[in-house]
Amino acid sequence: MGRSRNPRRSKGGARSRGGAEAVVETVDGGLAQLLPDPDRPQGWTLLIDGAPQSYVDLDDPSHLSFEYQRRLGHVIDLAAPAGKPVHAVHLGGGALTLARYVAVTRPRSTQQVVERDAALVQLVRRELPLDTNARIRVRGTDAREGLGRMPDGWADLVIADVFSGARTPAHLTSTEFLDEVRRVLRLGGCYAANLADGPPLAHLRGQIATAAARFAELALIADPAVLRGKRFGNAVLVASDSALPVAELTRRAASDPHPGRVEHGRPLMDFTGGAPAVTDDAATASPAPPPSVFR
């Protein structure tokens, strides 16, 4: 079955208060939908094959609607003094939500987005255009390959939010991948990853152990129910070779609309249950979410 690059406007579908219509287009990763938010005139949700991927408010790029993106926003806020420009690498683009966030909260930042789905990038650029003053470059290639082309010590911040068919690809889960992340980070830089898992949390435990094999300091931000293995969900792993602002991350996560918990130090290592670090030879993709997650 061929894949059209022509957008289809939904007929008789939901409209925002400004009368915007949904945009539906087949991209490399599946069926992309841009759905207007009826409550925010310039708010849009991106779905791929029915799975929510990103939310963007073009009027207010600092607005982060998704729970995990708010937590990554806290990491971005604390990665450097408020308003200071940074060099940021985004592995996985989606609707470029976090790149837009950095651009508006840290003006004059220089950012590199690595997104292999060129058709998705084209759709997002056309329908949700970037601020012309934003210093955001998008490279259309595999995340690990694109990271491998980055210079040593270039980035203050590397954010990984890569999903293929709602799963993180295996080659982005290993110690060898994190070796590339460390090479690209400046001394004291920060790595943050959006991880998704459910009971029995084997993937999440393995990813914490893998990061612990390469970074001196770790923290994990997640919904308490996810950490208890009660449901499938997202967790944000933060890693650095310098001390992390754990107390402030804890305060901010606890004050979110959906409060999160921060684990750090010995309790986080105990959480791994002795899981080994993941290498390329043993790496597997993250588990697929159950169908009920997106209902």
C-alpha positions as CSV (number, residue, x, y, z in Angstrom):
1,M,0.0,0.0,0.0
2,G,1.6,3.3,-1.1
3,R,2.2,6.2,1.3
4,S,0.9,9.5,0.2
5,R,2.7,12.7,1.1
6,N,-0.4,14.8,0.6
7,P,-2.2,15.9,3.8
8,R,-5.9,15.2,4.3
9,R,-8.0,17.7,6.2
10,S,-10.5,15.9,8.3
11,K,-14.2,16.5,7.3
12,G,-16.7,17.0,10.0
13,G,-14.1,16.5,12.7
14,A,-13.3,18.5,15.8
15,R,-12.4,22.1,15.3
16,S,-10.6,24.5,17.6
17,R,-12.2,27.8,18.6
18,G,-10.4,29.3,15.6
19,G,-12.0,26.8,13.3
20,A,-8.8,24.8,12.6
21,E,-9.2,21.3,11.2
22,A,-7.2,18.2,11.9
23,V,-4.4,17.3,9.5
24,V,-3.9,13.7,8.6
25,E,-0.9,12.5,6.7
26,T,1.1,9.3,6.2
27,V,4.7,9.7,7.2
28,D,7.5,7.2,7.4
29,G,6.6,6.1,10.9
30,G,2.9,5.6,10.2
31,L,-0.3,7.7,10.2
32,A,0.4,11.1,11.6
33,Q,-2.5,13.2,12.9
34,L,-2.3,16.9,14.0
35,L,-5.4,17.5,16.2
36,P,-6.4,21.1,17.2
37,D,-7.0,21.8,20.9
38,P,-10.5,23.1,21.4
39,D,-9.3,24.9,24.6
40,R,-6.2,26.6,23.2
41,P,-6.5,28.4,19.8
42,Q,-3.0,27.5,18.7
43,G,-2.6,24.2,20.6
44,W,-2.0,21.0,18.6
45,T,-1.5,17.4,19.5
46,L,0.6,15.1,17.3
47,L,-0.3,11.4,17.2
48,I,1.4,8.6,15.3
49,D,-0.7,5.6,14.6
50,G,-3.0,6.7,17.4
51,A,-0.3,7.1,20.0
52,P,0.1,10.7,21.4
53,Q,3.6,11.9,20.6
54,S,3.8,15.7,21.2
55,Y,1.8,18.8,22.1
56,V,2.6,22.3,20.9
57,D,1.0,25.6,21.6
58,L,2.3,28.0,18.9
59,D,1.2,31.0,21.0
60,D,3.0,29.8,24.0
61,P,5.9,27.3,23.3
62,S,6.7,27.3,27.0
63,H,3.5,25.4,27.7
64,L,4.2,21.7,28.2
65,S,1.1,19.7,28.3
66,F,2.3,16.1,28.4
67,E,3.4,14.8,31.8
68,Y,6.8,13.5,30.7
69,Q,7.6,16.7,28.7
70,R,6.9,18.8,31.8
71,R,9.5,16.7,33.6
72,L,12.0,17.1,30.8
73,G,11.2,20.8,31.0
74,H,12.3,20.8,34.6
75,V,15.6,19.2,33.6
76,I,16.1,21.9,30.9
77,D,15.3,24.7,33.4
78,L,17.9,23.4,35.9
79,A,20.6,22.5,33.4
80,A,22.0,26.1,33.5
81,P,21.2,29.4,35.2
82,A,17.8,30.8,34.1
83,G,17.8,32.2,30.6
84,K,21.4,31.3,29.8
85,P,21.8,30.0,26.3
86,V,22.8,26.3,25.9
87,H,23.9,23.9,23.3
88,A,21.3,21.2,23.2
89,V,20.9,17.9,21.2
90,H,17.4,16.4,20.8
91,L,17.4,12.8,19.7
92,G,13.9,12.4,18.3
93,G,12.0,15.4,17.1
94,G,8.2,14.8,17.1
95,A,6.6,18.2,16.9
96,L,9.8,19.9,18.1
97,T,8.1,20.7,21.4
98,L,11.2,20.7,23.6
99,A,13.4,22.5,21.0
100,R,10.7,25.2,20.9
101,Y,10.7,25.3,24.7
102,V,14.5,25.7,24.9
103,A,14.3,28.5,22.3
104,V,11.8,30.5,24.2
105,T,13.1,30.0,27.7
106,R,16.8,30.2,26.8
107,P,17.0,32.6,23.8
108,R,20.1,32.4,21.6
109,S,20.5,28.7,22.4
110,T,21.9,26.6,19.6
111,Q,20.1,23.3,19.1
112,Q,20.5,20.2,16.9
113,V,17.5,17.9,16.4
114,V,18.0,14.4,15.0
115,E,14.8,12.9,13.6
116,R,15.0,10.2,11.0
117,D,11.4,10.6,9.8
118,A,11.9,13.2,7.1
119,A,8.2,13.2,6.1
120,L,7.2,14.0,9.7
121,V,9.7,16.8,9.9
122,Q,8.2,18.2,6.6
123,L,4.7,18.0,8.0
124,V,5.6,19.7,11.3
125,R,7.6,22.5,9.6
126,R,4.7,23.2,7.3
127,E,1.8,23.0,9.7
128,L,3.5,24.1,12.9
129,P,6.3,26.5,11.7
130,L,9.2,27.3,13.9
131,D,10.0,30.8,15.0
132,T,12.4,32.2,12.4
133,N,14.7,33.5,15.1
134,A,15.1,30.0,16.7
135,R,18.5,28.6,16.2
136,I,17.3,25.0,15.6
137,R,18.8,22.7,13.0
138,V,17.0,19.5,12.1
139,R,19.1,16.6,10.7
140,G,17.2,13.7,9.1
141,T,19.0,10.6,10.1
142,D,19.0,7.8,12.8
143,A,19.5,9.2,16.3
144,R,22.7,7.2,17.1
145,E,24.2,8.0,13.7
146,G,23.4,11.7,14.0
147,L,24.9,11.7,17.5
148,G,28.0,10.1,16.1
149,R,28.5,13.1,13.8
150,M,28.5,15.6,16.6
151,P,31.8,17.1,17.9
152,D,33.3,16.1,21.2
153,G,32.2,18.1,24.2
154,W,29.7,20.2,22.2
155,A,26.5,19.8,24.2
156,D,25.4,21.1,27.5
157,L,22.3,18.9,27.3
158,V,21.4,15.7,25.4
159,I,17.7,14.7,25.4
160,A,16.6,11.3,24.1
161,D,12.9,10.9,23.2
162,V,13.0,8.4,20.4
163,F,10.2,5.9,19.7
164,S,9.5,3.7,16.7
165,G,6.1,2.1,16.8
166,A,5.8,3.3,20.4
167,R,9.0,1.5,21.4
168,T,12.6,2.8,21.9
169,P,14.9,1.1,19.4
170,A,17.3,-1.4,20.9
171,H,20.5,0.4,19.7
172,L,19.5,3.4,21.8
173,T,19.5,1.5,25.1
174,S,23.1,0.3,25.5
175,T,26.3,1.3,27.2
176,E,27.8,1.9,23.7
177,F,25.1,4.4,22.9
178,L,25.8,6.2,26.2
179,D,29.5,6.3,25.4
180,E,28.5,8.4,22.4
181,V,26.3,10.6,24.6
182,R,29.2,11.2,27.0
183,R,31.5,12.0,24.2
184,V,29.2,14.7,22.9
185,L,28.5,16.2,26.3
186,R,30.7,18.9,27.8
187,L,32.2,18.2,31.2
188,G,29.4,18.5,33.7
189,G,26.7,18.3,30.9
190,C,23.4,16.5,31.4
191,Y,21.7,13.6,29.7
192,A,17.9,13.1,30.0
193,A,15.9,10.3,28.5
194,N,12.2,9.6,28.2
195,L,11.7,5.9,29.0
196,A,8.5,3.9,28.9
197,D,7.8,0.7,30.7
198,G,5.2,-1.3,32.7
199,P,5.2,-4.2,35.1
200,P,7.6,-5.9,35.8
201,L,9.7,-2.9,34.9
202,A,12.6,-5.0,33.6
203,H,13.4,-2.4,30.8
204,L,13.4,0.5,33.2
205,R,15.6,-1.3,35.8
206,G,18.1,-2.3,33.0
207,Q,18.2,1.3,31.7
208,I,19.1,2.7,35.2
209,A,21.8,0.1,35.5
210,T,23.1,0.9,32.1
211,A,23.3,4.7,32.9
212,A,24.9,3.9,36.3
213,A,27.7,2.1,34.4
214,R,28.6,5.3,32.5
215,F,27.5,8.3,34.7
216,A,28.4,9.2,38.3
217,E,25.1,10.8,39.2
218,L,21.5,9.6,38.4
219,A,18.0,10.6,39.2
220,L,14.6,9.2,38.0
221,I,11.4,11.1,37.8
222,A,8.1,9.1,37.5
223,D,4.6,8.7,38.6
224,P,4.6,6.7,41.9
225,A,2.2,4.2,40.4
226,V,4.6,3.5,37.5
227,L,7.5,3.0,40.0
228,R,5.4,0.6,42.0
229,G,4.7,-1.4,38.8
230,K,1.0,-0.7,38.9
231,R,0.7,0.6,35.4
232,F,2.5,1.3,32.2
233,G,3.9,4.8,31.9
234,N,6.8,7.2,31.3
235,A,9.8,7.8,33.5
236,V,12.5,10.5,32.9
237,L,16.1,9.4,33.6
238,V,18.6,12.1,34.3
239,A,22.3,11.5,34.3
240,S,25.5,13.5,34.7
241,D,29.0,13.3,36.0
242,S,28.3,16.4,38.2
243,A,25.9,16.7,41.1
244,L,22.3,16.9,40.0
245,P,19.8,19.4,41.5
246,V,17.8,16.6,43.1
247,A,16.1,18.8,45.8
248,E,14.8,21.2,43.2
249,L,13.8,18.5,40.8
250,T,11.9,16.9,43.6
251,R,10.1,20.1,44.5
252,R,9.1,20.8,40.9
253,A,8.0,17.2,40.1
254,A,5.8,17.2,43.3
255,S,4.1,20.4,42.3
256,D,3.1,19.2,38.8
257,P,-0.6,18.7,38.0
258,H,0.2,15.0,38.1
259,P,2.8,14.8,40.9
260,G,5.9,12.8,40.2
261,R,8.4,11.2,42.6
262,V,12.2,11.5,42.3
263,E,14.5,8.6,43.2
264,H,18.2,9.1,43.6
265,G,21.2,7.5,45.2
266,R,21.0,4.2,47.0
267,P,17.2,3.8,46.7
268,L,17.5,4.2,42.9
269,M,20.3,1.6,42.8
270,D,18.2,-0.7,45.0
271,F,15.3,-0.2,42.5
272,T,17.4,-1.9,39.8
273,G,17.2,-5.2,41.7
274,G,20.7,-6.1,40.5
275,A,19.8,-5.8,36.8
276,P,22.9,-5.8,34.6
277,A,24.0,-3.0,32.3
278,V,22.8,-3.5,28.7
279,T,25.3,-3.8,25.9
280,D,24.8,-3.7,22.1
281,D,25.0,-7.5,22.0
282,A,22.1,-7.9,24.4
283,A,20.0,-4.8,23.7
284,T,16.3,-5.1,22.9
285,A,13.7,-2.5,22.2
286,S,11.5,-1.2,25.0
287,P,8.2,-3.1,25.5
288,A,5.2,-2.1,23.5
289,P,2.5,-0.3,25.6
290,P,-0.7,-2.2,26.1
291,P,-3.6,-1.0,23.9
292,S,-5.4,0.3,26.9
293,V,-2.8,3.0,27.4
294,F,-4.1,5.2,24.5
295,R,-7.8,4.7,25.1
